[in-house]
Amino acid sequence: MPYKRFLSSLVEFFQTVSIDNLKSAVLKASFYEPSIQKEYAAFLSYYSCEPITCRPRTKTDKGKVESGIKYVKNNFLKGLDTKDYFEAKDSLRHWINNTCNTRLHGTTRKVPKDEFKNIEKAHLTHLPIKRYELLDIQKRTVNAYAHISYKYNFYSVPREYIGQELTIKSNGSLIKIYDKHLREVALHQLCLSQGEFVTNTAHNPKLKNFLSRPYEYEQKMNEIGEDAKDFFSSIKNLKPNSYTRTISGILHLRDKYNNEIINQSLKRASLYGVYNYLSIKKIIEDGLYKNSDCFTSILAGGFANDLSIYDKLTGGSK
């Protein structure tokens, strides 16, 4: 970012910029009508600055530019004893005002400071109120989970972009993601930690359904009856990581059986501490939900349990 701030402040001093056909600025070199990279062109246009490209394979076109750079390197940078951007910026400004612009120019034989005051200053234009927002622009391919990686985090995009190459633009606080036609497909706040998944559930309907499933399951179990409601509460506590599959199976039983039968079957299953789908299905199929007898709850006491209770639960041994 310091380099980008330097580049922005540099353009503020010029109305024309000589470009050596570098790929980040010139897409197709041409003396008459070069193709300028879109972001670079927008940057120059913001400051009403015009690009002048060098002719391909013509070293003399940029000789004066390189001569000026050589002067700065040999006179300012050699004496610079700091690596801090802001300190270097202050030192550079002091050097420009008191050394560079007060000397007698070797080619023009004029003092730059006097030339600016007497001739150039009258032709200056006003700068924009705000500086141009320089963005970090990168390309990424969307992974199988509909996310792209950026600075050690992962950001979601709509699932239809899986496998496609998208463009990322970030200003340091927000990250915008564009498709190949430069249409915005996602917007996220930049995550400051690492290894995180920043996900917009609207990008993945399946994920949205998965996250809302526990609440929906609870509502449907409440519709079946009070015993189903109690069963859901118990199995959720006993199997917090796997209860949804059991509940899904129970709810599918509603396709064949009414709520009263399922509710009574869940009541019987709860009496015996049974919380698996196959046992509940067998209770319904064998009509055991009609048996209203209450038995002592099965305890995890090893051989001390009366195993005949299991036979009563499942309709007897066969």
N, C-alpha and C positions, 0 to 999 in steps of 0.2 A: 503493500500500500504506500509506503514512503515514495517509491519510484513513481507511482501513479499521481500522487499529489504534486511531485516535482514536474511531471509532464503537463499537468493541468495548469500550473502556475507559469510554466514556460511559454505555452501558447498564448497566454494573456498579453504577452509583450510583442507579438508579431501578427501581421496581417497576411503574410504568405509563409509557407513552410516548404522547404526543398526536401523531396523524398527520394531516397536511393532505391526505389522499387522493392523495398522489403516486403515479404509475403504478408505480414500482419497489417500492411496498409494498402498495398497495390495487388489486386488480384490478377490483372492482366496489364502488362507494360505496353504503353503506346505513347509516342511523343505527342500525337494530336488529340487523342481521347482515351486516356488510361482508365481502367476500371478500378475504382477505389473501394476498399472494403467498407461495408455498410456502417459498422460501428465507428470506424475511424472517420468516415465522411461526416457522420452526425456530430461527432466530437468537434471537428474543425468548423462545421457550419454553425454550431452553437456560438462560437466566438467570431463569426464572420471572417474566418480565416480560410485562405485559398491554398490548396496543395499544388506545388509545381514539381513534377516528376522529372528525374534525370533521364537522358536518353540511354537506352540499353547499350552496354559495352562502350560507354564514353566517359572515361575517368575525369576529364577536365570539367564536366558539368558540376561536380560537387567539390571542386578544389578549394574554393573560397570558404565553403562550409567546414571542410576538414581543417583548413588553416586556422579558423576561429576556435575549433575544438582543441587543436594542438596548443594554442595559446593559453586556453583555460587550464588544460592539463599540466603544462609546464610552469605556469605562474601561480595558479591558485591551488590546485589539488596537491601539488608537491609540498606545499607549506601547510596543508591542513592536518591538524593533529587530533581530530575527533571523528567518531563514527556515528554520532547522534545526528539524526536528520535535522532537528530544529536548530541545533547549534551550528551545523554546517550551513543551513539556510541563512542565518543571521550573518555569519562570516562572509558568505558569498555576496550578500547585499552590500555589506560594507566594502568589500573588495571591488565590486562593480562601480560603486559611487565614488570611491576615493582613489582607485588605481586604474582600473580598466578604462573607464570613460573619461579620464582626465589626461590620458597619454596622447601623444601624437601618433596617429595611426600610420603604420608602415607603408600601406598602399595608397590611401587617399591623401596622406599628409595633412589631415585635419584632425581636430580634437572631437571625438564622438559626442561628448557632453554639449559642446557648443553647437554642433550640427543638429542635435535633438532639439535644443532650446530654440534655435533660430528657424529651423525648417520643418522637422518631422512632427513636432508636438501639435502643430495646427491641424494635422491630418488624422490625429487619433480619434477613434470612436469610443463610445461608452461601453463598458463591460456589462454583462448581464448581472442582475441582482444576486443570483446564486451561481456558484461554480457548477460546471457540468458534473453530473453524477457518474463517476467512473465505476464500471461493474467488472466483477470477476466473471469471465465467460468461459465455460467449459462444455464439453460434450460427454454424454454418458449413455450406456445401453441399459435399458430397463431389464431387471432380472425377473426370474420366474415368479417372484412374490409381488410383482408390480411396484417395485421400489428402485430408486437409483441411489448410488453412493456419492456423497460429497463431504469432504473433510471429515472422514471417519464416522459419518452417520448415514442413515438411510431414510429417504423421503418418498412418500407414496405418490403414484400417478394412477389415472384410470387404467383398468386391466387391459383395455384394448391396445395399449401401447407396449405390452410385454414383447421383448425382443427388438424393439425399435430404438434407434439412436435419437436422443433428445438433447436440446440445448439448455444449459443451466446459466442463469444470470443472477448474481448475488451482489448486493451492495454492503454486505457485512452484517445486516440485521434481518433481511428478508431474502428468500430464495424463490425465484420464479423459473418455471420450467416450460419450455416451448417445443412444439412439434416441428417437423421439417418445413412447414409453411410459416413458421414463426408465430403461430397462434398459441396463446397462453393456455396450458392444460392443467397447471397446478400452481398453488401459491402456499408457501410455508414460512413460518418464522424460523430463523436459523437457530439450530440447537447448539448450545455452547459446550455441552459435554461430549463424550465420545462413545461409540458403540450403541447408539440409541436408534430406535425405529420411530420416526415421526409419521403417523398414519392418519389420513383423513378417511373415515369409514365410508364416506360417500363414493370414494374411488373403488371400493370393493364391496359390492352388495352382499356377497357370501359372508364376508367378515362381519358386516353389520348385523346380519341375521344370527351369526354365531354368538356375538356379544349380547344380543337381546334375548337369546333363547332361554336362559334360566328364568327370566321374568315371565316369559310367555308360558313356559311349562308350569310355573306356579299358579298362574291364572287358570289354566286348563284343569289342573288337579283340583283346584278349589271348586270348579264347576261340577266335578264328579260327586263331591260330598265331603262331609266333615272328616271321615276316616281317611279319605284320600289326602285331604289337607294335612292331617297328622302324619300320614305315611311319608309325604313329600318332605316335611320338616325333619323327620328322623333320618331318612336316607341321605339328605343333603349334609347332615352333620356327620354321619357314619362314612360316607363316600364322597367327600367334597370334590375329588378330582375325576370321578367316573360316574356319578349318579345320573347324569343327563341321558346316557344311553339306556339305562334301565327305565327311566321315566318315559323316554321316547317309545320304547316297546310297549309299556303299559297304555300309553295314549293311543297307540295303534290298535289296541284291543277294542277300542270304541267303534271300530268299523264293523265288528261282529256282535258286540255285547253292549247292553245299555249301562247307564251310569250306576244304577242301583246294584247290579251284579258285580261290577268292578269295585264299587265302594265296599261291599260286604266282603269280597275276596281280599281286599287290602287290609280290612279290619282283622280277618283271620290270620293273614301273613304277619301282621304287626304283633299279634298275641304270641306268636312263636318266634319272633325276632328274625323273620325271614325277609330279606330285602334283595331278592333277585327275580328277574323277569320270568325265567322258566318255571319256577315254583308257583308264582302267581298265576301263570297261564294254566298250569296243571290243576290248581285249585278250582279255576273256572270250568275247565273242560270236564273235570270229574264231579262237578256240582257240589264240592265240599263247602262252598260259601253258604249253603243252606243249613249246615250244622252250626247251631248257635252255642254248642258246649264250649265252655271256657276251661282251658287247661293251664297248668302251672307253666310259667315261662321257662324256656330252656336256658340254663346257665352254662357258662363255659367252665364246667368243673370236671372235664375229662370223663373217666369211667363212672363217676358218681351220677351222671345223667341217666335218666330212664329213656333208652333209645326207642322204646315203643311209641313215644310221643311223635316221633318222626313218621311212623307208620300211620298214625291217626291223621297227621297233617296232610299226608300225600294219599290217603285212602287205603292204607294197608300195603303190606309187602306182597309182591306177585311172584 
